[in-house]
Amino acid sequence: MRKIRFAILFTLLLTVSCRKDEFKSEIVPSTATKVTEAVYGSEIKGFFLLNEGNMGSNKATIDYFDYETGYYHKNIFAERNPGVVKELGDVGNDIQIYGNKLYSVINCSHFVEVMDVRSAKHIAVISIPNCRYIVFDKGYAYVSSYAGPVQIDPNARLGYVAKVDTATLKVVAECVVGYQPEEMVIVGNKLYVANSGGYRVPNYDNTVSVIDLDSFTEIGKIEVAINLHRMEKDNQGNIYISSRGDYYDIPSKTFILDPSAGNVSDVLNPLPCSNMTIDGDFLWLYSTEWNYTTQSNSVSYAKVDTRTKRVVTNAFITDGTDSGIAIPYGLAVNPENGEFFVTDAKDYVTPGTLYCFNSDGTKKWEIETGDIPAHIVFTRHKLASK
């Protein structure tokens, strides 16, 4: 977990508009590097990688890997959208695909950038303050929002979830939830929202909000643990939730929520979590748990069988490559071939590294990315040449 997140943000207070003419700069062309042999015939054509860029630097960028050529394309957005002033914006927090559109949530620029998934060209911007994550269901996008400015504030207001019509790209409703809401999952007709309360440190939130999607109202809250963040749904309908703890005495943990019962059914303890993803019946996760007392990160990896809820390995990278990864930051698994990806944010201010691993955990290739490579989404649409 980055040291600047939540507990210490005092030097990073900003409410910068990132698309003013005075910030316009020369377009940096993309670069293409062949990293592996071409693969044809698969449904997944490639993936987009969203680089967060350090807060306040306005350096969020998008990279693209093409399976059918074996080339990795770095920084494609600016070149494909020369008319967008100051490029993508400040702090890329999530990237997802729905239909023929690519959605990128730009946290500190307070908008969701919407692109054509086949060209990565700008379609529209959806203005949502301090937006965090995005999920989709039945023609609508749901975006979590801190609602207030980017700052530590013991009186920070409640957050909300914005409901966006994906046809018109307009916000059509808002539902107030807990403090500083993060990731979300949909089970049936209910949206579950992890509330962190990160701006109200040390008085963190500890709840998951439950929203009925038919009425788009919050129908309840479920107590889990403080400073919630990640959420993933398994094939059994359970929800895995990460708690970041307080970075001092309360450690990060991973919880399992049973939506049908409306409570926590299991705690995977000790199993800290900074990021997670589910592929089939397996939960993959890593932790970079920062502790202010020791002034150090504790890095760990784990893979959990969601059928038994047991850890099957604490070392899914099997060839020792993990020893060279300073700060694991992004994680994704290709559902077609089982290869997986881990990113390294390094020092948060210089270009990171993307590692591709074979399904057996041995490194296949690596490539330099933008700053703080964080979020990966696979695409079944071929990206057109620029």
C-alpha positions in Angstrom: 0.0 0.0 0.0 1.4 3.3 -0.9 2.4 5.4 2.0 0.6 8.5 0.7 -2.8 6.7 0.6 -5.4 7.7 3.2 -3.3 8.0 6.4 -0.9 10.7 5.1 -2.3 13.0 2.4 -1.6 16.3 4.1 1.0 17.4 1.5 -1.0 16.3 -1.4 -4.2 18.4 -1.1 -5.3 19.5 -4.5 -8.4 20.4 -6.5 -6.7 20.8 -9.8 -8.6 20.9 -13.0 -6.5 19.0 -15.4 -7.7 20.1 -18.8 -7.0 23.8 -18.9 -5.4 25.3 -21.9 -2.5 26.6 -19.9 -1.4 23.0 -19.2 -1.3 22.0 -22.8 2.0 20.3 -23.7 3.7 18.6 -26.6 2.2 15.2 -27.4 4.6 12.4 -26.5 4.3 9.7 -29.2 3.6 6.1 -28.1 6.3 3.4 -28.4 5.9 -0.2 -29.5 8.1 -3.0 -28.3 7.9 -6.7 -29.3 7.9 -8.7 -26.1 6.7 -12.1 -27.2 5.6 -14.2 -30.1 2.2 -13.4 -31.8 -0.8 -15.5 -30.7 -3.8 -16.0 -33.0 -7.2 -17.6 -32.6 -8.0 -16.6 -29.0 -11.0 -14.5 -28.0 -8.9 -12.2 -25.9 -7.1 -9.9 -28.3 -5.1 -7.9 -25.8 -5.4 -5.8 -22.7 -5.2 -2.2 -21.6 -3.1 -1.2 -18.6 -3.9 2.0 -16.8 -0.9 3.7 -15.1 -2.0 5.8 -12.2 0.7 8.4 -12.2 1.7 9.9 -8.9 -0.9 12.1 -7.3 -0.5 15.7 -8.4 1.7 14.9 -11.4 -1.1 14.7 -13.9 0.6 11.6 -15.5 -2.1 9.0 -15.8 -1.5 7.0 -19.0 -2.8 4.0 -20.9 -0.7 1.2 -22.4 -1.9 -1.6 -24.6 -0.6 -5.2 -25.2 -1.6 -6.9 -28.5 -1.6 -10.7 -28.4 -1.9 -10.9 -32.2 1.4 -9.1 -32.8 3.2 -9.7 -29.5 3.9 -5.9 -29.2 3.5 -3.8 -26.1 2.4 -0.2 -26.9 3.3 2.4 -24.2 1.3 5.6 -23.7 -1.4 5.3 -26.5 -4.0 7.8 -25.2 -2.2 11.1 -25.9 -1.2 10.2 -29.5 -4.7 9.0 -30.3 -6.4 12.0 -28.7 -4.2 15.1 -29.6 -7.2 17.4 -29.0 -7.6 16.4 -25.4 -5.8 19.0 -23.4 -3.4 17.7 -20.7 -4.0 14.1 -21.9 -5.7 11.7 -19.6 -5.5 13.5 -16.3 -4.5 13.0 -12.6 -4.5 9.5 -11.0 -6.0 6.7 -13.0 -7.9 4.7 -10.5 -9.9 2.1 -12.5 -10.3 0.9 -16.1 -13.1 -1.4 -17.4 -14.9 -2.3 -20.7 -18.7 -2.4 -21.2 -20.1 -3.0 -24.6 -18.0 -1.0 -27.2 -16.7 1.5 -24.7 -13.6 1.7 -22.6 -14.1 3.6 -19.2 -11.2 5.0 -17.3 -11.8 6.5 -13.8 -9.6 9.5 -13.2 -9.7 10.1 -9.5 -8.2 13.5 -8.8 -9.4 15.0 -12.1 -12.9 14.1 -11.0 -14.1 12.5 -14.2 -14.6 9.2 -16.0 -13.0 9.2 -19.4 -15.0 7.3 -22.0 -13.3 5.9 -25.1 -14.1 3.7 -28.1 -12.7 0.3 -27.1 -11.6 -0.4 -30.7 -9.6 2.9 -31.2 -9.0 4.2 -27.6 -10.3 7.6 -28.9 -12.2 10.0 -26.7 -16.0 9.9 -26.7 -17.0 11.8 -23.6 -16.2 12.8 -20.1 -18.5 12.0 -17.2 -18.0 14.5 -14.3 -18.0 12.8 -10.9 -16.1 14.3 -8.0 -13.3 12.2 -6.4 -14.5 9.1 -8.4 -12.9 5.8 -7.5 -14.2 2.6 -9.1 -16.8 1.5 -11.7 -19.0 -1.6 -12.3 -21.8 -2.3 -14.8 -25.2 -3.9 -14.9 -28.1 -3.9 -17.4 -27.2 -0.7 -19.3 -25.9 1.3 -16.3 -22.5 2.1 -14.9 -22.1 2.5 -11.1 -19.3 4.8 -10.0 -18.2 5.1 -6.3 -17.4 8.7 -5.3 -15.8 10.2 -2.2 -18.0 13.2 -3.0 -15.8 15.8 -1.3 -12.4 17.3 -2.0 -9.1 15.3 -1.9 -8.1 15.9 1.6 -7.9 14.4 5.1 -10.9 15.8 7.1 -12.4 14.4 10.3 -15.7 15.9 9.1 -15.5 14.5 5.5 -18.9 14.0 4.1 -20.6 10.7 3.2 -19.8 9.3 -0.2 -22.2 8.1 -2.8 -22.6 5.9 -5.9 -23.4 7.6 -9.2 -25.7 5.8 -11.6 -24.8 6.5 -15.2 -26.8 5.7 -18.3 -24.3 4.0 -20.7 -26.3 5.1 -23.7 -26.4 8.8 -22.9 -23.3 8.9 -20.6 -25.2 11.0 -18.2 -25.5 10.7 -14.4 -29.2 9.8 -13.8 -29.2 9.2 -10.0 -27.0 9.2 -6.9 -27.2 7.0 -3.8 -25.5 8.1 -0.5 -23.5 5.3 1.1 -20.8 5.3 3.8 -17.6 7.3 4.1 -15.1 7.2 1.2 -16.6 4.3 -0.8 -14.2 2.1 -2.8 -14.7 -1.1 -4.8 -18.1 -2.6 -5.5 -19.6 -5.9 -6.7 -23.1 -6.8 -7.9 -24.9 -10.0 -6.6 -28.4 -10.5 -7.9 -30.1 -7.1 -7.9 -28.0 -5.7 -5.1 -24.8 -3.6 -5.2 -22.3 -4.1 -2.4 -20.0 -1.1 -1.7 -16.9 -1.2 0.5 -16.7 1.9 2.7 -13.2 2.9 3.9 -13.6 6.2 5.8 -10.0 6.8 4.8 -10.2 10.6 5.0 -11.6 10.5 8.5 -8.5 8.7 10.0 -8.3 7.4 12.7 -12.1 7.1 12.7 -12.4 4.8 9.7 -15.7 3.4 8.4 -16.1 -0.3 8.8 -19.2 -1.1 6.7 -20.4 -2.5 3.4 -23.4 -0.6 2.0 -26.1 -2.6 0.4 -28.0 -0.9 -2.5 -31.1 -2.3 -4.0 -30.7 -1.7 -7.7 -34.4 -1.6 -8.6 -35.1 1.3 -6.3 -31.4 2.5 -6.2 -31.6 3.1 -2.5 -29.3 2.0 0.4 -31.3 -0.7 2.2 -28.7 -1.6 4.9 -25.1 -1.7 6.0 -23.1 -4.7 7.1 -20.2 -4.3 9.6 -17.0 -5.9 8.5 -13.8 -4.2 9.5 -12.1 -0.8 9.3 -10.8 0.8 6.2 -12.3 -1.5 3.6 -11.1 -1.5 0.0 -11.1 -4.4 -2.5 -14.1 -6.6 -3.3 -14.4 -9.8 -5.5 -17.3 -12.2 -6.1 -16.6 -15.9 -6.4 -18.6 -18.6 -8.2 -20.4 -19.5 -5.0 -21.8 -16.0 -4.7 -19.6 -15.1 -1.7 -17.9 -11.7 -1.6 -14.2 -11.4 -0.6 -13.4 -8.1 1.0 -10.0 -6.6 2.1 -9.5 -4.4 5.1 -6.3 -2.3 5.1 -6.2 -1.9 8.9 -4.8 1.3 10.4 -1.2 0.9 9.3 -0.1 0.7 13.0 -1.6 -1.9 15.3 -4.5 -3.3 13.3 -3.3 -5.4 10.4 -4.8 -5.9 7.0 -7.1 -8.9 6.7 -9.3 -10.6 4.1 -12.9 -11.3 4.9 -15.7 -13.4 3.2 -19.2 -11.9 3.2 -22.2 -14.2 2.7 -24.8 -12.0 0.9 -27.6 -14.4 1.5 -27.1 -14.2 5.3 -26.0 -10.6 5.2 -22.9 -11.1 7.4 -19.3 -12.1 7.5 -19.0 -15.9 7.3 -15.2 -16.3 7.4 -11.9 -14.5 8.0 -8.9 -15.6 6.0 -6.4 -14.9 8.9 -3.6 -14.1 8.7 -4.0 -13.1 5.1 -3.3 -9.4 4.4 -4.5 -8.0 1.1 -3.7 -4.9 -1.0 -5.2 -6.2 -4.3 -7.0 -9.3 -5.5 -8.6 -10.9 -8.5 -10.6 -14.0 -9.0 -10.1 -16.5 -11.9 -12.3 -19.5 -12.0 -12.3 -21.0 -8.5 -9.2 -19.3 -7.3 -8.6 -16.0 -5.6 -5.2 -14.4 -6.3 -3.9 -11.7 -4.0 -0.9 -9.9 -2.8 -0.1 -7.5 0.0 2.3 -4.6 0.4 1.3 -3.8 3.9 2.8 -0.5 5.1 3.5 -0.1 8.8 4.2 3.4 10.3 5.8 1.9 13.4 8.4 -0.1 11.5 8.5 2.3 8.5 8.5 -0.6 6.1 6.4 -2.6 3.7 5.7 -6.3 4.3 5.2 -8.0 0.9 3.3 -11.3 0.5 1.5 -13.3 -2.1 -1.3 -16.0 -1.8 -3.7 -18.0 -3.8 -6.9 -19.3 -2.3 -9.3 -22.1 -3.4 -12.7 -20.4 -3.1 -14.4 -23.8 -2.9 -12.6 -24.7 0.3 -11.6 -21.2 1.4 -8.1 -22.4 2.0 -4.7 -21.0 0.9 -3.2 -23.3 -1.7 0.1 -21.5 -2.1 1.9 -18.5 -0.7 4.2 -18.3 -3.8 2.4 -18.3 -7.1 5.6 -16.7 -8.6 7.8 -19.8 -8.6 11.1 -18.8 -10.2 12.3 -16.2 -7.7 11.3 -13.2 -9.9 9.3 -11.8 -6.9 12.5 -10.9 -5.1 13.1 -8.2 -7.7 9.6 -6.7 -7.4 9.8 -3.8 -5.1 6.1 -2.8 -4.8 3.6 -5.2 -6.4 0.7 -3.0 -7.5 -1.4 -4.5 -10.2 -2.6 -8.1 -10.7 -4.5 -9.8 -13.5 -5.1 -13.4 -14.8 -5.8 -14.2 -18.4 -8.9 -16.5 -18.1 -8.1 -18.2 -21.5 -4.6 -19.4 -21.0 -3.9 -19.0 -17.2 -0.9 -16.7 -17.7 -0.9 -13.9 -15.1 0.5 -10.4 -14.7 2.0 -8.5 -11.8 3.1 -4.9 -12.0 5.8 -3.2 -10.0 5.3 0.5 -9.0 8.9 0.7 -7.8 9.3 4.2 -6.2 6.0 5.6 -7.4 7.6 8.5 -9.4 9.5 6.7 -12.2 8.3 4.2 -14.8 7.2 0.8 -13.4 7.5 -2.7 -14.8 4.9 -5.2 -16.0 5.8 -8.9 -15.6 4.0 -11.6 -17.5 4.2 -15.1 -16.0 3.3 -18.5 -17.5 0.6 -20.4 -15.6 3.3 -22.4 -13.7 4.6 -19.1 -12.2 7.8 -18.7 -14.3 8.5 -15.4 -16.0 7.6 -15.1 -19.7 8.5 -11.5 -20.3 8.7 -8.0 -18.8 8.4 -4.5 -20.1 8.7 -0.9 -18.8 5.3 0.9 -18.3 4.2 4.3 -17.2 4.4 5.5 -13.7 2.5 3.3 -11.1 1.1 0.6 -13.4 -2.0 -0.5 -11.6 -5.2 -1.6 -13.5 -5.5 -4.2 -16.3 -8.6 -5.0 -18.4 -8.6 -7.7 -21.1 -10.4 -6.9 -24.4 -12.0 -9.1 -27.0 -11.9 -6.2 -29.5 -8.9 -5.7 -31.7 -7.4 -2.3 -31.2 -7.1 -0.5 -34.5 -3.8 1.0 -35.6 -3.6 4.7 -34.8 
